[in-house]
Amino acid sequence: MIRYTLRCEKGHAFESWFQSSAAYESQEKRHLVNCPSCGSDKIERAIMAPRVVSKKGREAAAPAAPVEAAGSEATPLLMAQEVELRAKIKELRDHIVKNADNVGERFPSEARKMHYGDIEHRPIYGEASPEEARSLIDEGVEVSPLPVLPDDRN
């Protein structure tokens, strides 16, 4: 996982996690990276200083009491802001799962049917390949990926 500090065309700064730099570049090219403040998809990476900490530095920088959020484990390198962000993303995912229908692999067809008025609108989530998601976006269907947290991969 890699964390980027990003900035939109309006100057809003935010951070986001990606599987790799290639994953960021792929999502950015497909306009899937959006500013959480204004929704702009004109995003660029902000200048970042790499965080390199020696073993001695890690021991000196370790907090006396780790910061924890419900359902996540803190480590000396996991900053309080990261813990808070992960907790908010988990809360968002939990809300969607609780309040929307999981249509699984039928997601692209169900989203299209709602978009074109063939069926009643309702909150749904499911699975779509990157190509299917791009096709939906090109048709004007409003879709957003569910954020994936590192804990989801375990």
CORKATA-V547658 format. One line per field, one symbol per residue. ss: DSSP state (H for helix, E for strand, - for the rest). phi: phi as a letter, one per 20 degrees, with the letter a starting at -180 (. if undefined). A space follows every 50 residues. Layout:
ss = ???
phi = ???
This chain:
ss = -EEEEEEE----EEEEEE--HHHHHHHHH-------------EEE----- ----HHHHHHH------------------HHHHHHHHHHHHHHHHHHHH- EEEE--HHHHHHHHH--------EEE---HHHHHHHHH-----------H HHH-
phi = .cddedbefenfdbdbdcfaffffgffffeledcffecnfdeccfefcef edcfgfffffefffcfecdgncdecgeefgffffffffffffffffffdc eeelfeggffffgfgenfcffbfcbrdbfgffffffffenffcbfffddg ffee
